[in-house]
């Protein structure tokens, strides 16, 4: 049997091919993808893996939106993470770094991928002054017939998916410092297809959307959850099997998931449910450990990247740093080729002085010592949008 591979939906193929055909030499295709991230589970890995496999041979830039608001509201966070999380903002920042480094371990390059918090996009959408985007969004949300989308497990999913279309359509207005036009592609799974299409058609009809993104859907990967847990790479084989035994998924979904992990053509699996769970548990464990190993062997520090300042507090922090000539020069010279004494010599300062400033920058997560003992900054640059970013 042939499997339904990750591909542009049939009605969008001609538009997508035309976009590819008419891309200018230095142009890229903008791909939008959103998800909620709490743990390194197999579903998130599969999503990022399918996205990379599709986009790697094309000129593209991926815009990943992590729904941090959903993360903090998720029952898993409330049950397993809340008690050990003193600072919610720090927790989300750690998850953002974890996702970013997971994408690098899968093959993405920092030059063609950027990650955003949905809360930051939401703030920009609400405060956008040239158009009343919130009212436009609400008018679309008010016209979505809930009875048509009973497959969604939570009402928040309808809210989120409709907002994804708005983010995609107005991204170039919300983040003009990062992109100059609308998204070309919306990447998701078949779970979101009907709502994406309905909202997209409605926005087009209302004149809100003139360059509708093509919809790219990944092969369906059944979602397995028990007591708010889904198999992830920090779990033992026994814990994964416990989830599979107690989850309410049908046997056919386990067969589908096993077929996905084996990456071959779809096959009819002649195993009892108990045998299937044993085999699937083993495959899931191996899949997760393989990707955990890739992650751990990738240089997964806060990667050298561009920081978007989105609050006055951040602006004040960086302003305080940059007004210090020593701090500024230290960040410029910390490119991974010099140690503390070499930088001290170059700046004509004592080692103690440079060590003191370096310690402050390390505490702010702007600087680190790499494996060779050299100072390495954790950022390439800083962007500030005074109109929408603060």
FIVOSE-386030 format. One record per residue (C-alpha): residue number from 0; residue in one letter; x, z, y. Coordinates in pm, 1 decimal. Layout:
// residues N
+-----+---------+----------+----------+----------+
: num : residuo :     east :       up :    north :
+-----+---------+----------+----------+----------+
: NUM :       A :        X :        Z :        Y :
...
+-----+---------+----------+----------+----------+
//
This chain:
// residues 390
+-----+---------+----------+----------+----------+
: num : residuo :     east :       up :    north :
+-----+---------+----------+----------+----------+
:   0 :       X :      0.0 :      0.0 :      0.0 :
:   1 :       X :    113.2 :    -69.3 :    357.1 :
:   2 :       X :    133.7 :    227.6 :    588.1 :
:   3 :       X :      3.6 :    228.9 :    947.2 :
:   4 :       X :    329.7 :    227.7 :   1138.3 :
:   5 :       X :    389.3 :    347.2 :   1493.1 :
:   6 :       X :    284.3 :     58.3 :   1715.2 :
:   7 :       X :    106.0 :    -58.4 :   2030.7 :
:   8 :       X :   -269.3 :    -72.5 :   1966.1 :
:   9 :       X :   -402.9 :   -420.7 :   1897.6 :
:  10 :       X :   -594.8 :   -467.5 :   2223.8 :
:  11 :       X :   -281.6 :   -384.5 :   2427.8 :
:  12 :       X :    -23.5 :   -593.5 :   2243.8 :
:  13 :       X :    -44.2 :   -899.2 :   2470.3 :
:  14 :       X :    -13.4 :   -687.6 :   2786.9 :
:  15 :       X :    280.8 :   -497.3 :   2638.6 :
:  16 :       X :    460.5 :   -816.1 :   2532.8 :
:  17 :       X :    413.0 :   -962.2 :   2881.5 :
:  18 :       X :    558.8 :   -648.6 :   3036.4 :
:  19 :       X :    862.8 :   -674.9 :   2812.8 :
:  20 :       X :    898.5 :  -1045.0 :   2887.6 :
:  21 :       X :    893.0 :  -1007.3 :   3265.3 :
:  22 :       X :   1115.3 :   -702.5 :   3298.2 :
:  23 :       X :   1394.4 :   -776.3 :   3542.8 :
:  24 :       X :   1754.1 :   -743.9 :   3428.5 :
:  25 :       X :   1800.5 :   -393.2 :   3566.3 :
:  26 :       X :   1442.2 :   -278.1 :   3511.1 :
:  27 :       X :   1329.5 :    -33.6 :   3246.3 :
:  28 :       X :    999.8 :     32.7 :   3076.7 :
:  29 :       X :    854.4 :    374.8 :   3157.8 :
:  30 :       X :    711.3 :    561.8 :   2858.3 :
:  31 :       X :    497.4 :    874.4 :   2904.7 :
:  32 :       X :    462.0 :   1137.2 :   2630.8 :
:  33 :       X :    313.3 :   1486.6 :   2651.9 :
:  34 :       X :    296.2 :   1772.9 :   2402.4 :
:  35 :       X :    285.3 :   2150.4 :   2368.6 :
:  36 :       X :    605.7 :   2310.0 :   2240.0 :
:  37 :       X :    652.5 :   2661.9 :   2106.3 :
:  38 :       X :    867.0 :   2631.6 :   1794.7 :
:  39 :       X :   1086.1 :   2358.8 :   1638.0 :
:  40 :       X :    818.6 :   2257.8 :   1387.6 :
:  41 :       X :    795.7 :   1941.8 :   1181.4 :
:  42 :       X :    515.3 :   1793.1 :   1394.9 :
:  43 :       X :    720.6 :   1799.9 :   1716.9 :
:  44 :       X :   1026.5 :   1661.5 :   1536.7 :
:  45 :       X :    817.2 :   1379.2 :   1387.9 :
:  46 :       X :    672.0 :   1296.9 :   1731.3 :
:  47 :       X :   1012.8 :   1274.7 :   1899.5 :
:  48 :       X :   1159.1 :   1087.1 :   1604.4 :
:  49 :       X :    884.5 :    821.0 :   1610.4 :
:  50 :       X :    919.8 :    786.4 :   1987.0 :
:  51 :       X :   1294.6 :    735.1 :   1957.3 :
:  52 :       X :   1261.6 :    486.3 :   1669.7 :
:  53 :       X :   1022.7 :    275.8 :   1876.6 :
:  54 :       X :   1210.6 :    287.0 :   2205.1 :
:  55 :       X :   1575.9 :    273.1 :   2101.2 :
:  56 :       X :   1600.3 :   -106.8 :   2090.8 :
:  57 :       X :   1413.5 :   -163.9 :   2417.2 :
:  58 :       X :   1501.9 :   -102.7 :   2779.2 :
:  59 :       X :   1314.1 :    215.9 :   2843.7 :
:  60 :       X :   1300.5 :    553.1 :   3012.8 :
:  61 :       X :   1102.4 :    834.0 :   2854.5 :
:  62 :       X :    914.9 :   1088.6 :   3064.2 :
:  63 :       X :    838.7 :   1390.1 :   2845.7 :
:  64 :       X :    582.3 :   1636.2 :   2976.0 :
:  65 :       X :    578.9 :   1976.6 :   2810.8 :
:  66 :       X :    243.6 :   2148.3 :   2850.1 :
:  67 :       X :    383.2 :   2490.6 :   2936.7 :
:  68 :       X :     37.4 :   2614.9 :   3038.7 :
:  69 :       X :    -83.2 :   2543.3 :   2683.9 :
:  70 :       X :    224.7 :   2712.1 :   2539.1 :
:  71 :       X :    153.3 :   3038.7 :   2718.8 :
:  72 :       X :   -216.1 :   3022.9 :   2623.4 :
:  73 :       X :   -152.3 :   2928.4 :   2260.5 :
:  74 :       X :   -256.8 :   3187.5 :   1998.6 :
:  75 :       X :     87.4 :   3156.8 :   1834.6 :
:  76 :       X :    256.6 :   3263.2 :   2157.4 :
:  77 :       X :     15.3 :   3551.0 :   2203.0 :
:  78 :       X :     54.4 :   3670.5 :   1844.9 :
:  79 :       X :    423.5 :   3616.3 :   1770.9 :
:  80 :       X :    609.2 :   3568.1 :   2100.4 :
:  81 :       X :    432.9 :   3770.5 :   2368.1 :
:  82 :       X :    567.4 :   4112.3 :   2267.9 :
:  83 :       X :    926.7 :   3990.3 :   2269.3 :
:  84 :       X :    895.0 :   3788.0 :   2590.4 :
:  85 :       X :    945.0 :   3992.4 :   2906.1 :
:  86 :       X :    968.0 :   3699.1 :   3145.4 :
:  87 :       X :    731.3 :   3406.7 :   3080.1 :
:  88 :       X :    920.1 :   3172.8 :   3314.7 :
:  89 :       X :   1248.6 :   3239.4 :   3133.8 :
:  90 :       X :   1076.6 :   3179.3 :   2799.8 :
:  91 :       X :    946.9 :   2840.0 :   2915.2 :
:  92 :       X :   1287.8 :   2749.1 :   3058.3 :
:  93 :       X :   1447.1 :   2829.1 :   2720.1 :
:  94 :       X :   1190.1 :   2609.5 :   2544.5 :
:  95 :       X :   1259.5 :   2324.8 :   2788.1 :
:  96 :       X :   1632.2 :   2345.1 :   2711.0 :
:  97 :       X :   1557.8 :   2360.6 :   2337.5 :
:  98 :       X :   1338.7 :   2048.7 :   2353.5 :
:  99 :       X :   1595.2 :   1863.6 :   2562.1 :
: 100 :       X :   1874.2 :   1935.4 :   2316.3 :
: 101 :       X :   1649.2 :   1847.2 :   2024.2 :
: 102 :       X :   1597.1 :   1503.3 :   2177.8 :
: 103 :       X :   1974.2 :   1459.0 :   2209.9 :
: 104 :       X :   2021.6 :   1551.8 :   1843.0 :
: 105 :       X :   1768.7 :   1280.8 :   1752.5 :
: 106 :       X :   1962.5 :   1016.2 :   1945.3 :
: 107 :       X :   1816.4 :   1016.4 :   2296.7 :
: 108 :       X :   2058.8 :    991.4 :   2584.9 :
: 109 :       X :   2019.3 :   1191.5 :   2905.4 :
: 110 :       X :   2023.9 :    871.0 :   3108.7 :
: 111 :       X :   1693.0 :    751.5 :   2961.9 :
: 112 :       X :   1497.1 :   1073.7 :   2921.5 :
: 113 :       X :   1362.3 :   1338.8 :   3161.0 :
: 114 :       X :   1151.1 :   1645.0 :   3079.4 :
: 115 :       X :    894.3 :   1802.0 :   3311.6 :
: 116 :       X :    662.0 :   2102.1 :   3302.7 :
: 117 :       X :    293.8 :   2014.7 :   3321.2 :
: 118 :       X :    245.8 :   2306.2 :   3561.7 :
: 119 :       X :    482.7 :   2139.0 :   3810.7 :
: 120 :       X :    295.8 :   1808.2 :   3785.3 :
: 121 :       X :    -33.1 :   1989.7 :   3823.9 :
: 122 :       X :     85.9 :   2163.7 :   4143.2 :
: 123 :       X :    199.0 :   1832.4 :   4287.6 :
: 124 :       X :   -126.4 :   1659.2 :   4196.1 :
: 125 :       X :   -336.2 :   1930.0 :   4364.8 :
: 126 :       X :   -120.7 :   1934.6 :   4679.5 :
: 127 :       X :    -91.8 :   1555.5 :   4715.5 :
: 128 :       X :   -223.4 :   1483.4 :   5067.7 :
: 129 :       X :   -256.5 :   1104.2 :   5084.5 :
: 130 :       X :   -544.0 :   1099.1 :   4834.0 :
: 131 :       X :   -770.5 :   1366.3 :   4690.8 :
: 132 :       X :   -637.2 :   1324.0 :   4338.2 :
: 133 :       X :   -794.1 :   1645.6 :   4214.6 :
: 134 :       X :  -1141.3 :   1524.9 :   4312.3 :
: 135 :       X :  -1075.6 :   1191.3 :   4144.5 :
: 136 :       X :   -962.1 :   1367.0 :   3829.8 :
: 137 :       X :  -1265.6 :   1595.8 :   3830.9 :
: 138 :       X :  -1499.5 :   1298.2 :   3869.1 :
: 139 :       X :  -1351.1 :   1143.3 :   3554.2 :
: 140 :       X :  -1359.8 :   1472.5 :   3364.1 :
: 141 :       X :  -1725.1 :   1521.1 :   3461.0 :
: 142 :       X :  -1813.3 :   1184.3 :   3306.0 :
: 143 :       X :  -1644.8 :   1235.5 :   2969.7 :
: 144 :       X :  -1925.1 :   1274.1 :   2710.6 :
: 145 :       X :  -1821.9 :   1581.9 :   2511.6 :
: 146 :       X :  -2038.6 :   1477.0 :   2217.2 :
: 147 :       X :  -1808.6 :   1176.4 :   2167.0 :
: 148 :       X :  -1500.5 :   1394.5 :   2119.6 :
: 149 :       X :  -1607.0 :   1659.3 :   1871.5 :
: 150 :       X :  -1288.9 :   1601.6 :   1669.4 :
: 151 :       X :  -1086.4 :   1805.0 :   1919.4 :
: 152 :       X :  -1017.3 :   2159.3 :   1810.0 :
: 153 :       X :  -1025.9 :   2301.3 :   2162.9 :
: 154 :       X :  -1194.9 :   2209.2 :   2490.8 :
: 155 :       X :   -855.4 :   2239.5 :   2659.6 :
: 156 :       X :   -745.3 :   1930.0 :   2466.4 :
: 157 :       X :  -1005.2 :   1719.1 :   2650.2 :
: 158 :       X :   -889.0 :   1864.1 :   2982.5 :
: 159 :       X :   -523.3 :   1798.5 :   2896.7 :
: 160 :       X :   -563.1 :   1445.5 :   2764.6 :
: 161 :       X :   -767.6 :   1327.1 :   3061.1 :
: 162 :       X :   -504.5 :   1476.3 :   3290.3 :
: 163 :       X :   -232.4 :   1291.5 :   3097.9 :
: 164 :       X :   -389.7 :    964.9 :   3216.5 :
: 165 :       X :   -380.2 :   1088.4 :   3575.7 :
: 166 :       X :    -19.9 :   1201.9 :   3546.3 :
: 167 :       X :     72.6 :    865.6 :   3397.9 :
: 168 :       X :   -108.4 :    668.2 :   3666.9 :
: 169 :       X :     17.4 :    868.6 :   3965.3 :
: 170 :       X :    359.8 :    974.4 :   3840.8 :
: 171 :       X :    540.4 :    750.8 :   4090.0 :
: 172 :       X :    349.4 :    920.7 :   4371.8 :
: 173 :       X :    402.1 :   1272.0 :   4241.2 :
: 174 :       X :    773.3 :   1216.7 :   4165.9 :
: 175 :       X :    883.8 :    933.9 :   4397.8 :
: 176 :       X :   1239.9 :   1064.1 :   4370.3 :
: 177 :       X :   1240.1 :    982.0 :   3997.1 :
: 178 :       X :   1030.8 :    668.1 :   3947.1 :
: 179 :       X :    897.9 :    383.5 :   4162.5 :
: 180 :       X :    591.3 :    265.8 :   3967.4 :
: 181 :       X :    327.5 :    362.1 :   3715.1 :
: 182 :       X :    398.9 :    431.0 :   3350.3 :
: 183 :       X :    402.6 :    123.8 :   3126.5 :
: 184 :       X :    326.8 :    301.6 :   2797.8 :
: 185 :       X :    136.8 :    613.3 :   2686.8 :
: 186 :       X :    278.7 :    747.3 :   2359.6 :
: 187 :       X :     66.4 :    967.2 :   2134.4 :
: 188 :       X :    -93.6 :    988.2 :   1790.8 :
: 189 :       X :   -428.3 :    861.4 :   1667.3 :
: 190 :       X :   -586.2 :   1199.4 :   1743.2 :
: 191 :       X :   -589.7 :   1111.6 :   2116.6 :
: 192 :       X :   -676.9 :    743.4 :   2090.7 :
: 193 :       X :  -1052.0 :    752.9 :   2167.8 :
: 194 :       X :  -1020.7 :    983.9 :   2466.8 :
: 195 :       X :   -723.0 :    795.3 :   2611.4 :
: 196 :       X :   -911.0 :    466.8 :   2584.6 :
: 197 :       X :  -1235.5 :    603.9 :   2729.1 :
: 198 :       X :  -1061.3 :    772.2 :   3024.6 :
: 199 :       X :   -840.3 :    468.1 :   3086.5 :
: 200 :       X :  -1138.6 :    229.8 :   3089.1 :
: 201 :       X :  -1329.9 :    461.5 :   3321.3 :
: 202 :       X :  -1038.4 :    491.8 :   3564.6 :
: 203 :       X :   -991.9 :    113.4 :   3561.8 :
: 204 :       X :  -1362.9 :     56.3 :   3626.7 :
: 205 :       X :  -1355.8 :    302.4 :   3917.8 :
: 206 :       X :  -1056.8 :    126.2 :   4073.7 :
: 207 :       X :   -824.4 :    424.2 :   4025.7 :
: 208 :       X :   -600.8 :    239.6 :   3781.5 :
: 209 :       X :   -479.5 :   -116.0 :   3844.4 :
: 210 :       X :   -185.5 :   -129.1 :   3602.7 :
: 211 :       X :   -319.9 :     49.2 :   3297.8 :
: 212 :       X :    -50.6 :    169.9 :   3056.3 :
: 213 :       X :    -38.1 :     23.1 :   2708.8 :
: 214 :       X :   -117.5 :    279.8 :   2440.0 :
: 215 :       X :    143.5 :    338.4 :   2169.5 :
: 216 :       X :     20.8 :    538.5 :   1870.8 :
: 217 :       X :    240.2 :    695.1 :   1606.1 :
: 218 :       X :    168.9 :    710.5 :   1237.9 :
: 219 :       X :    -62.1 :   1001.4 :   1162.4 :
: 220 :       X :    125.0 :   1312.5 :   1050.2 :
: 221 :       X :   -125.0 :   1575.0 :    924.9 :
: 222 :       X :   -101.4 :   1907.0 :   1107.8 :
: 223 :       X :    -74.7 :   2211.0 :    879.8 :
: 224 :       X :   -136.8 :   2558.3 :   1023.3 :
: 225 :       X :   -209.9 :   2903.7 :    881.2 :
: 226 :       X :   -241.0 :   3223.6 :   1086.4 :
: 227 :       X :   -122.5 :   3028.5 :   1391.0 :
: 228 :       X :    199.4 :   2927.4 :   1208.3 :
: 229 :       X :    312.1 :   2577.3 :   1120.6 :
: 230 :       X :    627.8 :   2498.4 :    920.0 :
: 231 :       X :    939.3 :   2508.9 :   1141.0 :
: 232 :       X :   1311.4 :   2511.2 :   1084.7 :
: 233 :       X :   1361.7 :   2887.1 :   1114.9 :
: 234 :       X :   1135.8 :   2950.3 :    815.0 :
: 235 :       X :   1236.2 :   3002.1 :    454.1 :
: 236 :       X :   1103.0 :   2779.9 :    175.1 :
: 237 :       X :    880.6 :   3067.8 :     60.8 :
: 238 :       X :    722.8 :   3102.5 :    405.4 :
: 239 :       X :    656.0 :   2728.3 :    424.7 :
: 240 :       X :    493.1 :   2736.9 :     81.4 :
: 241 :       X :    279.2 :   3032.7 :    188.9 :
: 242 :       X :    146.2 :   2827.4 :    481.5 :
: 243 :       X :     73.8 :   2527.4 :    256.3 :
: 244 :       X :   -105.9 :   2743.5 :     -0.4 :
: 245 :       X :   -331.7 :   2911.5 :    254.2 :
: 246 :       X :   -396.1 :   2630.8 :    503.7 :
: 247 :       X :   -735.3 :   2460.1 :    490.2 :
: 248 :       X :   -600.2 :   2102.6 :    474.2 :
: 249 :       X :   -737.6 :   1866.9 :    212.3 :
: 250 :       X :   -520.2 :   1749.5 :    -77.0 :
: 251 :       X :   -527.6 :   1397.5 :     69.0 :
: 252 :       X :   -363.1 :   1522.7 :    388.4 :
: 253 :       X :    -81.4 :   1682.7 :    188.3 :
: 254 :       X :    -33.0 :   1351.0 :      7.7 :
: 255 :       X :    -21.8 :   1171.5 :    341.4 :
: 256 :       X :    236.6 :   1416.1 :    477.2 :
: 257 :       X :    452.4 :   1385.1 :    166.3 :
: 258 :       X :    441.1 :   1005.8 :    194.9 :
: 259 :       X :    551.3 :   1030.4 :    556.6 :
: 260 :       X :    847.6 :   1253.1 :    469.5 :
: 261 :       X :    957.1 :   1017.5 :    190.8 :
: 262 :       X :    951.2 :    723.7 :    438.6 :
: 263 :       X :    843.0 :    467.3 :    179.7 :
: 264 :       X :    524.1 :    269.4 :    128.9 :
: 265 :       X :    211.4 :    473.5 :     78.4 :
: 266 :       X :    162.1 :    568.2 :   -284.8 :
: 267 :       X :   -104.0 :    746.9 :   -482.0 :
: 268 :       X :     37.7 :   1082.2 :   -585.5 :
: 269 :       X :    -74.8 :   1197.4 :   -930.1 :
: 270 :       X :      1.4 :   1567.7 :   -893.8 :
: 271 :       X :   -221.9 :   1870.7 :   -903.6 :
: 272 :       X :   -260.1 :   2052.4 :   -572.7 :
: 273 :       X :    -26.4 :   2328.7 :   -694.3 :
: 274 :       X :    240.9 :   2074.4 :   -795.5 :
: 275 :       X :    187.9 :   1887.1 :   -470.1 :
: 276 :       X :    240.9 :   2203.4 :   -264.3 :
: 277 :       X :    567.9 :   2274.3 :   -447.0 :
: 278 :       X :    695.0 :   1921.1 :   -387.3 :
: 279 :       X :    572.9 :   1908.5 :    -26.5 :
: 280 :       X :    718.1 :   2251.5 :     50.5 :
: 281 :       X :   1057.5 :   2139.1 :    -76.2 :
: 282 :       X :   1045.8 :   1812.8 :    123.1 :
: 283 :       X :    933.4 :   1989.4 :    440.3 :
: 284 :       X :   1209.7 :   2248.2 :    406.1 :
: 285 :       X :   1472.9 :   1976.9 :    353.1 :
: 286 :       X :   1339.7 :   1772.1 :    646.9 :
: 287 :       X :   1347.6 :   2072.3 :    879.4 :
: 288 :       X :   1691.2 :   2191.9 :    768.8 :
: 289 :       X :   1834.0 :   1842.2 :    811.9 :
: 290 :       X :   1716.9 :   1831.3 :   1172.7 :
: 291 :       X :   1821.0 :   2189.3 :   1237.6 :
: 292 :       X :   2172.5 :   2098.6 :   1121.4 :
: 293 :       X :   2179.1 :   1797.4 :   1355.9 :
: 294 :       X :   2062.6 :   2020.3 :   1639.1 :
: 295 :       X :   2324.5 :   2287.5 :   1573.2 :
: 296 :       X :   2608.0 :   2035.0 :   1547.1 :
: 297 :       X :   2507.2 :   1871.1 :   1876.3 :
: 298 :       X :   2665.6 :   2017.4 :   2190.2 :
: 299 :       X :   2342.2 :   2192.7 :   2283.9 :
: 300 :       X :   2427.3 :   2370.6 :   2603.2 :
: 301 :       X :   2221.9 :   2317.2 :   2918.4 :
: 302 :       X :   2320.6 :   1954.1 :   2947.1 :
: 303 :       X :   2481.8 :   1799.0 :   3252.3 :
: 304 :       X :   2167.3 :   1682.5 :   3429.4 :
: 305 :       X :   1978.7 :   1647.1 :   3757.2 :
: 306 :       X :   1787.5 :   1959.6 :   3862.4 :
: 307 :       X :   1451.5 :   1914.7 :   4035.3 :
: 308 :       X :   1393.2 :   2204.5 :   4274.5 :
: 309 :       X :   1025.2 :   2292.7 :   4264.9 :
: 310 :       X :   1004.8 :   2627.0 :   4446.7 :
: 311 :       X :   1129.0 :   2791.4 :   4765.4 :
: 312 :       X :   1301.5 :   3053.2 :   4551.8 :
: 313 :       X :   1508.9 :   2785.4 :   4377.6 :
: 314 :       X :   1584.5 :   2613.5 :   4707.8 :
: 315 :       X :   1711.3 :   2940.1 :   4856.3 :
: 316 :       X :   1923.7 :   3006.0 :   4547.1 :
: 317 :       X :   2093.4 :   2668.6 :   4558.9 :
: 318 :       X :   2124.5 :   2681.7 :   4936.4 :
: 319 :       X :   2308.4 :   3013.2 :   4909.5 :
: 320 :       X :   2543.6 :   2863.6 :   4650.0 :
: 321 :       X :   2612.3 :   2539.5 :   4832.8 :
: 322 :       X :   2686.3 :   2702.9 :   5166.8 :
: 323 :       X :   2986.7 :   2867.5 :   5000.4 :
: 324 :       X :   3278.5 :   2624.4 :   5014.8 :
: 325 :       X :   3443.8 :   2788.9 :   4713.1 :
: 326 :       X :   3127.3 :   2769.6 :   4499.4 :
: 327 :       X :   3066.4 :   2408.6 :   4599.4 :
: 328 :       X :   3425.3 :   2302.5 :   4525.1 :
: 329 :       X :   3420.2 :   2496.3 :   4199.1 :
: 330 :       X :   3108.4 :   2308.3 :   4082.4 :
: 331 :       X :   3259.9 :   1974.8 :   4185.7 :
: 332 :       X :   3583.5 :   2038.7 :   3996.0 :
: 333 :       X :   3419.9 :   2191.1 :   3685.2 :
: 334 :       X :   3384.5 :   1863.4 :   3498.8 :
: 335 :       X :   3522.8 :   1989.8 :   3167.1 :
: 336 :       X :   3883.5 :   1885.9 :   3229.6 :
: 337 :       X :   4020.6 :   2197.5 :   3403.9 :
: 338 :       X :   4043.8 :   2568.8 :   3322.5 :
: 339 :       X :   4020.7 :   2857.0 :   3570.3 :
: 340 :       X :   4391.5 :   2867.4 :   3652.9 :
: 341 :       X :   4408.1 :   2490.5 :   3711.0 :
: 342 :       X :   4112.9 :   2502.2 :   3950.3 :
: 343 :       X :   4261.1 :   2805.2 :   4127.7 :
: 344 :       X :   4585.2 :   2614.5 :   4177.9 :
: 345 :       X :   4402.6 :   2304.4 :   4304.0 :
: 346 :       X :   4193.2 :   2505.1 :   4552.8 :
: 347 :       X :   4488.6 :   2722.6 :   4652.1 :
: 348 :       X :   4299.2 :   3040.3 :   4560.9 :
: 349 :       X :   4388.5 :   3328.7 :   4333.8 :
: 350 :       X :   4275.5 :   3322.4 :   3970.9 :
: 351 :       X :   4084.1 :   3646.0 :   4035.5 :
: 352 :       X :   3887.2 :   3482.5 :   4318.6 :
: 353 :       X :   3794.9 :   3175.3 :   4115.0 :
: 354 :       X :   3705.8 :   3393.1 :   3814.5 :
: 355 :       X :   3474.3 :   3600.6 :   4033.8 :
: 356 :       X :   3290.6 :   3294.5 :   4169.8 :
: 357 :       X :   3278.4 :   3135.7 :   3824.0 :
: 358 :       X :   3118.5 :   3452.8 :   3681.8 :
: 359 :       X :   2839.0 :   3432.1 :   3940.7 :
: 360 :       X :   2775.3 :   3065.9 :   3861.8 :
: 361 :       X :   2771.9 :   3140.2 :   3487.2 :
: 362 :       X :   2514.6 :   3413.4 :   3542.9 :
: 363 :       X :   2294.4 :   3154.7 :   3718.3 :
: 364 :       X :   2341.4 :   2918.9 :   3420.6 :
: 365 :       X :   2511.9 :   2660.2 :   3642.1 :
: 366 :       X :   2850.8 :   2683.3 :   3474.0 :
: 367 :       X :   2989.1 :   2742.7 :   3126.7 :
: 368 :       X :   3318.1 :   2743.4 :   2938.2 :
: 369 :       X :   3330.6 :   2456.0 :   2687.7 :
: 370 :       X :   3487.7 :   2461.4 :   2342.4 :
: 371 :       X :   3829.3 :   2368.7 :   2489.9 :
: 372 :       X :   3826.8 :   2663.5 :   2729.6 :
: 373 :       X :   3762.4 :   2439.0 :   3030.5 :
: 374 :       X :   3498.4 :   2504.3 :   3298.8 :
: 375 :       X :   3195.6 :   2274.1 :   3268.4 :
: 376 :       X :   2905.6 :   2259.1 :   3513.1 :
: 377 :       X :   2552.3 :   2245.8 :   3373.6 :
: 378 :       X :   2417.5 :   2001.9 :   3631.4 :
: 379 :       X :   2504.0 :   1666.4 :   3781.5 :
: 380 :       X :   2306.7 :   1708.2 :   4098.1 :
: 381 :       X :   2003.0 :   1847.0 :   4274.4 :
: 382 :       X :   1681.0 :   1683.8 :   4395.8 :
: 383 :       X :   1444.0 :   1835.9 :   4651.7 :
: 384 :       X :   1103.1 :   1691.5 :   4740.4 :
: 385 :       X :    996.1 :   1879.4 :   5054.0 :
: 386 :       X :    649.5 :   1723.2 :   5059.2 :
: 387 :       X :    546.0 :   1791.2 :   4700.3 :
: 388 :       X :    818.2 :   1990.5 :   4529.0 :
: 389 :       X :    807.0 :   2329.4 :   4701.5 :
+-----+---------+----------+----------+----------+
//
